[in-house]
Amino acid sequence: MDQGILGKIGTKVDETSTGKKVSPHSSAAKNSAAQPASSSDTVNLTSSAKLLEQLDNTLKSLPAVNAERVSEVKGAIESGNFEIDSQAIADAMIRLDRSFGE
């Protein structure tokens, strides 16, 4: 790089530097603080967001574990009456897998 240019850049920086510091009480800070926040700001939720909110509220109201169903299954297992429908399980797994591809 040309040394003459470097000298000019250094000179220009030194000439423009005044040593002043910006204080929080400067006129720009006063102007921005004096303006009230806009009261017309709004948030619009999409129908999907509203549906998710409803779903979240519904899930919060349900118990984490269906104790009655757990008791039924436990009793059926202990008595040897619990039957597994492997075809229904396989069909459900296939439906689930296909839903991921959509």
Buried (B, 14 or more C-beta within 10 A) or exposed (E): EEEEEEEEEEEEEEEEEEEEEEEEEEEEEEEEEEEEEEEEEEEEEEEEEEEEEEEEEEEEEEEEEEEEEEEEEEEEEEEEEEEEEEEEEEEEEEEEEEEEEE
